[in-house]
């Protein structure tokens, strides 16, 4: 019953048979050519990008950064219940 309904629906939509595969996938390329493309992208794009990122982090770590002074605002760390081990008073 479901097969008949599906075939009639596909005829109404103008499809004689369901599409097999994904038309935009990498399977459209030859297997070896696609692997070669991704290998070259890895060596010539990804690895240099990682190296530049590592250099950036290293150069930024050489600079001394001043930490802002901690301000003890009265609305922070409000304790309404005592600690289980007692207060530190």
FISE-918822 format. One record per residue (C-alpha): z, x, y. Coordinates in nm, 4 decimals, padded with zeros to 6 digits. Each point is the difference from the previous one (the first is absolute). Example, Ala and Ser with C-alpha at 12.3 -4.5 7.8 and 13.67 -1.06 7.14 Angstrom:
! FISE-918822
SITE          z          x          y
SITE    00.7800    01.2300   -00.4500
SITE   -00.0660    00.1370    00.3440
END
This chain:
! FISE-918822
SITE          z          x          y
SITE    00.0000    00.0000    00.0000
SITE    00.0966    00.2754    00.2448
SITE   -00.3119    00.1994   -00.0888
SITE   -00.2250   -00.2946    00.0806
SITE    00.1725   -00.0572    00.3331
SITE   -00.0242    00.3697    00.0877
SITE   -00.3713    00.0161   -00.0843
SITE   -00.0748   -00.3112    00.2062
SITE    00.2010    00.1365    00.2896
SITE   -00.1825    00.3326   -00.0127
SITE   -00.3356   -00.1806    00.0024
SITE    00.1102   -00.1979    00.3042
SITE    00.0982    00.3186    00.1777
SITE   -00.3346    00.1567   -00.0823
SITE    00.1172    00.2588   -00.2490
SITE   -00.1712    00.0091   -00.3328
SITE    00.2584    00.2380   -00.1459
SITE    00.3192    00.1539    00.1290
SITE   -00.0298    00.3362    00.1723
SITE    00.1201    00.2849   -00.2111
SITE    00.1553    00.3076    00.1534
SITE    00.0834    00.0829    00.3570
SITE   -00.3017    00.0749    00.2174
SITE    00.1944    00.2149    00.2514
SITE    00.1884    00.2126   -00.2504
SITE   -00.0554    00.3659   -00.0677
SITE   -00.1666   -00.0961   -00.3276
SITE   -00.3157   -00.0524    00.2056
SITE   -00.0269    00.3796    00.0165
SITE   -00.0620    00.2188   -00.2977
SITE    00.3206    00.1078   -00.1669
SITE   -00.0444    00.3714    00.0595
SITE   -00.1220   -00.0336    00.3580
SITE    00.2974   -00.2120    00.0949
SITE    00.2454    00.2412   -00.1570
SITE   -00.1671    00.2887    00.1822
SITE    00.0233   -00.1869    00.3319
SITE    00.3740   -00.0666   -00.0416
SITE    00.0614    00.3578   -00.1091
SITE   -00.1727    00.1338    00.3111
SITE    00.1905   -00.2445    00.2224
SITE    00.3242    00.1225   -00.1530
SITE   -00.0783    00.3663    00.0605
SITE   -00.1628   -00.0229    00.3426
SITE    00.1889   -00.2886    00.1638
SITE    00.3354   -00.0664   -00.1651
SITE    00.1256    00.3527   -00.0635
SITE   -00.0806    00.1276    00.3525
SITE    00.1655   -00.3092    00.1429
SITE    00.3173    00.0741   -00.1966
SITE   -00.0108    00.3589    00.1252
SITE   -00.0339   -00.1093    00.3632
SITE    00.2895   -00.2430   -00.0454
SITE    00.2182    00.2756   -00.1473
SITE   -00.0875    00.2301    00.2923
SITE    00.0874   -00.2760    00.2472
SITE    00.3412   -00.0552   -00.1602
SITE    00.0694    00.3739   -00.0072
SITE   -00.0896    00.0486    00.3664
SITE    00.2127   -00.2968    00.1043
SITE    00.2945    00.1338   -00.2003
SITE   -00.0037    00.3251    00.2022
SITE    00.0944   -00.1807    00.3212
SITE    00.3644   -00.0658    00.0783
SITE    00.0700   -00.3675    00.0463
SITE    00.2901   -00.1200    00.2079
SITE    00.1884   -00.2874   -00.1489
SITE    00.1065   -00.2713    00.2403
SITE    00.3720   -00.0308    00.0592
SITE    00.1675   -00.2621   -00.2157
SITE    00.1405   -00.2852    00.2050
SITE    00.2879   -00.1881   -00.1562
SITE   -00.0792   -00.3548    00.1010
SITE    00.2974   -00.2359   -00.0409
SITE   -00.2050   -00.2672   -00.1787
SITE   -00.0969    00.2332   -00.2851
SITE    00.2062    00.0451   -00.3154
SITE    00.2278   -00.2937    00.0600
SITE    00.2491   -00.0218   -00.2878
SITE    00.1462   -00.3427   -00.0662
SITE    00.1425    00.0677   -00.3462
SITE    00.2280    00.2872   -00.0946
SITE   -00.1267    00.2688   -00.2324
SITE    00.1171   -00.0319   -00.3627
SITE    00.1770    00.3369    00.0251
SITE    00.1655   -00.0874    00.3339
SITE   -00.0736    00.0812    00.3599
SITE   -00.0213    00.3602    00.1194
SITE    00.2680   -00.0342    00.2618
END
